[in-house]
Amino acid sequence: MGRWRRGCQNVAARLSSNFVVQYSTNLAGSNWMNLLSLSNLPASLYLFLDPAGDAGPARFYRAFMQ
């Protein structure tokens, strides 16, 4: 994952791969929530926005290939 910017994140990965992006407000916790699924990643640096990411507590993001 790229550098975190409040509500905005990027995924650098292999093209045409499928990914799930999750978030959590507690980095040490195990309660990760699905934010979005990316099918056939269209660009190797894919930028996505989290509309709720700029309000409330900080969010941590992770992405993994399916």
JORA-V782207 format. One record per pair of residues at least 6 apart in sequence whose C-alpha atoms are under 6 Angstrom apart, sorted by the first residue. I is the first residue (numbers start at 1). J is the second residue. Records with the same first field share a line. If there is no record, write none. Layout:
# JORA-V782207
I = J ; J
This chain:
# JORA-V782207
1 = 11
2 = 10
6 = 54
7 = 49 ; 50 ; 53 ; 54
8 = 48 ; 49
9 = 47 ; 48
10 = 46 ; 47
11 = 45 ; 46
12 = 44 ; 45
13 = 44
14 = 44
15 = 41 ; 44
16 = 40 ; 41
17 = 40 ; 41
18 = 38 ; 39 ; 40 ; 65 ; 66
19 = 37 ; 38 ; 64 ; 65 ; 66
20 = 36 ; 37 ; 63 ; 64
21 = 35 ; 36 ; 62 ; 63
22 = 32 ; 33 ; 34 ; 35 ; 61 ; 62
23 = 32 ; 33 ; 60 ; 61
24 = 32 ; 59 ; 60
25 = 58 ; 59
